[in-house]
């Protein structure tokens, strides 16, 4: 059985993977990335590029989260936002499952 500390370390390690190292990074961005990126682009008043790859979209989402104050770890954000879909070295298609109390 994995304890919370071990699981947290595993999760954090995966989040640090560079999008350039993703096996599927050159594929078109996922639907979740596209939707979130469009929202962020509108909020930041910047053009939305619908032809980005998964890796490019992930980097752009990170940039726009910084610019808009959305996302994890941004003081001043009005409310917590969902994690970057497709970021953290995943294809964006994976599901997160929580088992048991936090």
N, C-alpha and C positions, 0 to 999 in steps of 0.2 A: 504494500500500500504506500502511496506517495503522500508525504506530509505537505502542508500548505507552503512551508518555506522552500522546499525542493521544487514544488510546482511553480511558485512565483519566480524562482530563478530560471526555470526552463522557459517560462513565458517571456521573461525579459530578454533572455538570450536570443529568442526567435525575433523579437521586435527590433533588434539591432542589425539585422541582415540588410545589406545594401541592395537596393533595387537592381543595380547592375549585375548582381550575382544571382538573381532569380532565374530559374530555368524557363519560366513562362513570361518573363519580363518584356519580351518583344511582341507578345500577342496583343490584340486590341484590348483596351481597358474594359473592365467588367461593367455590367449594368449598374451595379451599386456605386462603383467609382464614378461613372458618367453622371448619375443622378446627383451625387454629393458634390462633385466638381462643378456641375452647373449651378447648384445652389450657392456654393462658395463664390463662384465667379460673379454671380448677380450681386451678392452682398458686397463684394470688393469692387464692383463697377469696372470689371475687366472683361475682355473678350473670352468666350468659352471655345476651346479647341476640341472638337469632338473626335479628332483623329489621333489622339495620343495612345501610346502603348500603355500596358499595365504599369511598367516602371516609370514612365514619364508622368502618367496620371498621379501616381503615388507621390512623386516629388512635387508636382504642382499642388496637390492637396495640402501637403505639408507647408508649402510656401503661403498658400492662401489662408490656412489656419492661423499662421503667424500674423498675417496681415489683418485678418478679421477678428482675431482673439478667440476663435473657436478651437475646439479640440482639447486634448489632454494637456495639463500643465500650464494653462494660460490664466494667470491671475487677471481678474477683471472680467472674465467671461460671465455672462448673466446666469447661465445654467450649464451643467455638464452636457457635452455633446457626445454622440456615439463615436467610437473609435473610427479611424480612417479605414473605410472599406477597401480591402485590397492592399493595405499597407502592411508593414511588419513582415515582409517576406512571404506573404500568402497570396494566393491567387484571388482572394476575395470571395471564393465559393465555399470556404470552410465554415462550419458552424461552431459556435462556442457552447459548451455544455457545462453547466454548474450543477454539481451533485452535493447535496447536504447543505447545512447552514454555513454562513460565511464566517 
